[in-house]
């Protein structure tokens, strides 16, 4: 297959609408005209820059496509008709360029699609790859499907000196359950949060000339935590204790100097939300998405993570229930009239807005409703619901549980109503009635 030279010196020029289209030279013949159906002889990565420079401002309709390529582009346009107009143009142009230059007789390489789309803001790759994969016309690249948090961790480790990076990798292995003791492995997302907290400290230590964590002294730890307070101190101290405990277990260091760091109360006392802040909260919510989210948090005390992963199949409006999946366990919510109405309003809006959506999650957004991968909404999406300053879904949840604790003082009822653990229920009851849990004098 004829290919463009890798590493060419052509600039990565975006497609400008005001420039005149340049004719394609005779030596830039599309690969489809050489030998249709011929497979690639080499796997070197293409450099799409020279081709994009020649196709600058050329409308997709002007590219001569074969009948098969034209049919493929038309099928894609019909399938993505509910997509936003700007995003649809990007994807159609990307698929058109791929069909023009490579043809549609053979499968496309996923790396080619992403390399092409990265060169210009007017091109896109995700939906094109999903479409081609569904048609059996895509060769997946495993490197593009690695866990995002894992990729971020590896990038952060590459920025550290080699000895320190190796020590951090040892700690990561322990967190993943590869330590001398059998522990439940942490998720890559949790490890990333730990490393995000530690990163400024590690950067400061290595910038000061530290080449290994064996050089860390008690003074280093004291100076690091001295100017911090509250949540910031608690998170950093917890991460430091985890790091040095793991290194001690793996015998990378001789002493665990962070063992006695004070981290404070990891379970802070729940605090109520002022009634004037709660008043009119649903009235100020502008969308059915926001109103249902607020109701689930403020009325039924559903955690934000479970709100975004609740499934449509688990909502039964006829019975007035919503079943939440918690690992192997299930917790059933019995919807009162308000939440029942808001859930029905959301389902009606969702069906009207995205009638072709088959995403299994109850809450969807513009990005996830028609995504063939059927993802849940991003973890920050429920938190972006318009709320007064300083108010979050977690504070609404805590206020609801605390209010019930004040009303009943019964931890068993809290456990049945909200599906929380015994320790969590006792913490709320202890906050509401401290005299019941206070230690008696001897």
Secondary structure, DSSP 8 states (H G I E B T S, - for coil): -----TT---------TTS------TT---GGGT-TT---S-------HHHHHHTTT--GGGS---HHHHHHHHHHHHHTTTS-HHHHHHHHHHHHHHHHHH-SSS-EEHHHHHHHHHT-TT---HHHHHHHHHTT-EE--GGGGS-HHHHHHHHHHHTS-HHHHHHHHHHHHIIIIISSS------HHHHHHHHHHHHHHHHHHHHTT--SGGG--HHHHHHHHHT--HHHHHHHHHHHHHHHHHHHHTTSSS--TTTT-----SS-------HHHHTTHHHH--SHHHHHHHHHHHTT---HHHHHH-BGGGEETTTTEEEEEETTEEEEEE--HHHHHHHHHHHHHHHHH-TT----BSS--TTTTT-TT-----TTTGGGS---TT--HHHHHHHHHHHHHHHH--HHHHHHHH---HHHHHHHHHHH-HHHHS----
